[in-house]
Amino acid sequence: MADRIRPALHRVLTVVTMCGVLAAAASGCSASDGEDTAAPARSSAAPSTAAAPRANAGGAVVLPEPGISFDYQIGGAYPPPPGVRAVSRDRAAKPTPGLYNICYVNAFQAQPDATDWWQAHHPDLLLRSGGAMVVDRDWQEALLDISTAAKREQLAGIVGEWIDGCAAAGFQAVEADNLDSHERSEGLLTADHDLAFGKLLVDRAHAGGLAIGQKNAAGLARQGRSLGFDFAVAEECGQYDECGAYADAYDDRVFVIEYKAEGLAAACKSWGKRLSVVLRDRNVVPAGDGAYRRRTC
């Protein structure tokens, strides 16, 4: 949904392991369940083009279990709350041994602080209208230009190296953010462009032994599944009554993140016994931060 508020997606240059600093007991929600109003923070890592070995190349792809207890930690890693069996973290973070680990990659748009890197190294791969970059104004993310097969191949090489890095780090899966980028493209991209690029990412992930999740774009759930996406990561599908589209397409292998209490209530009422549902603060900050919030059904 084009007007949906998405959370801040933090990119970390130097990852400081939170284990031993934050108590594992920092689970549950904070005292406040009100809506977050603070502007989201962004960090400044530029994409790396250094090739990463495919530690899992040729290995069997492992799918997540439907309804598995889940935590969303893309804004900073911390010890998972008790009972959590799957966690999603930024690609710069480390996976948690013994859990099903999902690696977050912003595949269709540029992180705000990485725009200069793209401008310096691949200016032709940024989507432009009349010479100006097309930007997701909600989060100041420049859209990547996936409008031609040649550009999609180039971008798949760059993003593919990030995916390889996820495999080498020991993640079991990757979530490719912004399959719905065409909705913010000023009409320059189509759903078919997004799906064509998604297929390249699916192939790269599977070649590295990783499962791959479709991120958002409920209207493309069936097409995404037919391309080979293995599960879905859905922001606010309870809030917008979209969970069913993902559940039907992915046999309940759906990780739901809500940011409002009413969205959590809706998701839990209809899908709490079938899907993996969690409420997080919009900035998805680590436990121990005063803005931290987490609840489940």
Disulfide bonds with the S-S distance in Angstrom:
Cys103-Cys166 2.03
Cys237-Cys243 2.05
Cys268-Cys297 2.01
